[in-house]
Amino acid sequence: MAVRPVGPDDADRVRRLLERSSPESIYRRFFTLFPSPPARVVRRLTDVDHADHEGLAVLDGDEIVALASWDRPRHAAAEAEIAVLVDDAWQHMGLGRALVRMLSGDAARHGIAVLNATVLSDNHPARQLAVRVGQPTSVVLDGPEAFYTFSLAS
Ligand SMILES: CC(C)(COP(=O)(O)OP(=O)(O)OC[C@H]1O[C@@H](n2cnc3c(N)ncnc32)[C@H](O)[C@@H]1OP(=O)(O)O)[C@@H](O)C(=O)NCCC(=O)NCCS
């Protein structure tokens, strides 16, 4: 297996990852369902600028089996949103945890001090992952969603 930053050349690999993913995984990652992966979603995941938008992919051979991203909505702000998707066939094998750890280190090197994550309240794997990778500084439950905040300051 290999881990590397994602890029525009990965559009087909990301599309195939989304096509292989179950509706449950898609909904948990994107908070919506789609009959096929919309081009704008694939573009958002692969058009990384390595400054305000980053993505790390785990590859098994030539296929992406996990993808985690951070985005800072305001240019050069010290705060970013993190999200992750692991191929259904590869879930619960430690990829999510390893990838989020690597991505957090990368975010810190880009000057990000605070990472936010929004997960569905009933998404137990993601909520477990959140407490496995670090100590959240806050967890706010708001109806169907849970908002996690992590401080990357050492
Ligand atoms: C949430 C997700 C990223 C976790 O990735 P993963 O590779 O399966 O997680 P890991 O194997 O690294 O496990 C990390 C921890 O999460 C928990 N976990 C993972 N899968 C679980 C499952 N099916 N049921 C219960 N807990 C689970 C475990 O506590 C695990 O720690 P442990 O191995 O010490 O028990 C993955 O399930 C996924 O992609 N889900 C769909 C998209 C999503 O929900 N994204 C998060 C919101 S952006």
The ligand as an SDF file (V2000), in Angstrom:
LIG
                    3D

 48 50  0  0  0  0  0  0  0  0999 V2000
  -15.4780    6.4130    9.6710 C   0  0  0  0  0  0  0  0  0  0  0  0
  -14.3980    5.7420    8.8510 C   0  0  0  0  0  0  0  0  0  0  0  0
  -13.5670    6.7920    8.1360 C   0  0  0  0  0  0  0  0  0  0  0  0
  -13.4970    4.9450    9.8140 C   0  0  0  0  0  0  0  0  0  0  0  0
  -12.4010    4.4470    9.0650 O   0  0  0  0  0  0  0  0  0  0  0  0
  -11.8210    2.9950    9.3600 P   0  0  0  0  0  0  0  0  0  0  0  0
  -10.6240    2.8010    8.5270 O   0  0  0  0  0  0  0  0  0  0  0  0
  -12.9200    2.0100    9.1680 O   0  0  0  0  0  0  0  0  0  0  0  0
  -11.4710    3.1400   10.8970 O   0  0  0  0  0  0  0  0  0  0  0  0
  -10.2750    2.3970   11.6690 P   0  0  0  0  0  0  0  0  0  0  0  0
  -10.1930    0.9850   11.2060 O   0  0  0  0  0  0  0  0  0  0  0  0
   -9.0460    3.2330   11.5510 O   0  0  0  0  0  0  0  0  0  0  0  0
  -10.8080    2.3880   13.1340 O   0  0  0  0  0  0  0  0  0  0  0  0
  -10.6800    3.4870   14.0070 C   0  0  0  0  0  0  0  0  0  0  0  0
  -11.6130    3.2930   15.1730 C   0  0  0  0  0  0  0  0  0  0  0  0
  -12.9350    3.5120   14.7070 O   0  0  0  0  0  0  0  0  0  0  0  0
  -13.8180    2.5350   15.2640 C   0  0  0  0  0  0  0  0  0  0  0  0
  -14.4890    1.8070   14.2010 N   0  0  0  0  0  0  0  0  0  0  0  0
  -14.0950    1.6570   12.9050 C   0  0  0  0  0  0  0  0  0  0  0  0
  -15.0150    0.9460   12.2350 N   0  0  0  0  0  0  0  0  0  0  0  0
  -15.9860    0.6360   13.1220 C   0  0  0  0  0  0  0  0  0  0  0  0
  -17.1990   -0.0840   13.0240 C   0  0  0  0  0  0  0  0  0  0  0  0
  -17.6220   -0.6300   11.8730 N   0  0  0  0  0  0  0  0  0  0  0  0
  -17.9850   -0.1960   14.1310 N   0  0  0  0  0  0  0  0  0  0  0  0
  -17.5860    0.3570   15.2880 C   0  0  0  0  0  0  0  0  0  0  0  0
  -16.4360    1.0400   15.4470 N   0  0  0  0  0  0  0  0  0  0  0  0
  -15.6530    1.1760   14.3750 C   0  0  0  0  0  0  0  0  0  0  0  0
  -13.0090    1.6710   16.1540 C   0  0  0  0  0  0  0  0  0  0  0  0
  -13.1160    2.1490   17.4630 O   0  0  0  0  0  0  0  0  0  0  0  0
  -11.6140    1.8740   15.7040 C   0  0  0  0  0  0  0  0  0  0  0  0
  -10.7220    1.8000   16.7490 O   0  0  0  0  0  0  0  0  0  0  0  0
  -10.2060    0.3400   17.2240 P   0  0  0  0  0  0  0  0  0  0  0  0
   -9.7050   -0.3630   15.9910 O   0  0  0  0  0  0  0  0  0  0  0  0
   -9.1000    0.6570   18.1830 O   0  0  0  0  0  0  0  0  0  0  0  0
  -11.3650   -0.3500   17.8290 O   0  0  0  0  0  0  0  0  0  0  0  0
  -15.0050    4.7320    7.8220 C   0  0  0  0  0  0  0  0  0  0  0  0
  -15.8800    3.8730    8.4890 O   0  0  0  0  0  0  0  0  0  0  0  0
  -15.7360    5.4330    6.6840 C   0  0  0  0  0  0  0  0  0  0  0  0
  -15.1450    5.7970    5.6800 O   0  0  0  0  0  0  0  0  0  0  0  0
  -17.0720    5.6150    6.8390 N   0  0  0  0  0  0  0  0  0  0  0  0
  -17.8660    6.2880    5.8140 C   0  0  0  0  0  0  0  0  0  0  0  0
  -17.5500    7.7730    5.6810 C   0  0  0  0  0  0  0  0  0  0  0  0
  -17.5740    8.4840    7.0310 C   0  0  0  0  0  0  0  0  0  0  0  0
  -18.3550    8.1570    7.9000 O   0  0  0  0  0  0  0  0  0  0  0  0
  -16.6990    9.4990    7.1840 N   0  0  0  0  0  0  0  0  0  0  0  0
  -16.6250   10.2560    8.4180 C   0  0  0  0  0  0  0  0  0  0  0  0
  -17.3480   11.5670    8.3290 C   0  0  0  0  0  0  0  0  0  0  0  0
  -16.4800   12.7050    7.3200 S   0  0  0  0  0  0  0  0  0  0  0  0
  1  2  1  0
  2  3  1  0
  2  4  1  0
  2 36  1  0
  4  5  1  0
  5  6  1  0
  6  7  2  0
  6  8  1  0
  6  9  1  0
  9 10  1  0
 10 11  2  0
 10 12  1  0
 10 13  1  0
 13 14  1  0
 14 15  1  0
 15 16  1  0
 15 30  1  0
 16 17  1  0
 17 18  1  0
 17 28  1  0
 18 19  1  0
 18 27  1  0
 19 20  2  0
 20 21  1  0
 21 22  1  0
 21 27  2  0
 22 23  1  0
 22 24  2  0
 24 25  1  0
 25 26  2  0
 26 27  1  0
 28 29  1  0
 28 30  1  0
 30 31  1  0
 31 32  1  0
 32 33  2  0
 32 34  1  0
 32 35  1  0
 36 37  1  0
 36 38  1  0
 38 39  2  0
 38 40  1  0
 40 41  1  0
 41 42  1  0
 42 43  1  0
 43 44  2  0
 43 45  1  0
 45 46  1  0
 46 47  1  0
 47 48  1  0
M  END
$$$$
